[in-house]
Amino acid sequence: MESLERFRLQIDRIDQEMQRLFLERMTVVSAIAALKKTAGLPIYDADREAEVLRRNKERIDGSPFSAAYERFLHLILSESKQCQATLGAGGR
C-alpha cells in the first residue's frame, strides 16, 4: 500500500506543474488582452467561451470528475476575463 507521504509528494509535483501551466496560460491571456485593447474588442466572447467549455468537457466526458472539471474550467475562464479587465482590454 502506498504511503500518505508518497501521495502527498505526487500532489506537490502536480501542483507545481499546474502552477507552471497556469502562469503560461495567463501570459497568453495577457497577450490576448493587449490585442483586444488595440482592436477595441470586448473581453467576453460568448461563442469562444462556449467552444472552449464544450471541447474541454468532451475530453473528460464519462469521468467521475467531469462535473468538478467543468467547475474548474469556469473558474479559469473567469480568472482569464478578470486578468484581461485588469490589463485594460475591452468592455465585459
Sequence and secondary structure as in RCSB ss.txt:
>XXXX:A:sequence
MESLERFRLQIDRIDQEMQRLFLERMTVVSAIAALKKTAGLPIYDADREAEVLRRNKERIDGSPFSAAYERFLHL
ILSESKQCQATLGAGGR
>XXXX:A:secstr
   HHHHHHHHHHHHHHHHHHHHHHHHHHHHHHHHHHHHT  S  HHHHHHHHHHHHHHHTT TTHHHHHHHHHH
HHHHHHHHHHHTT S  
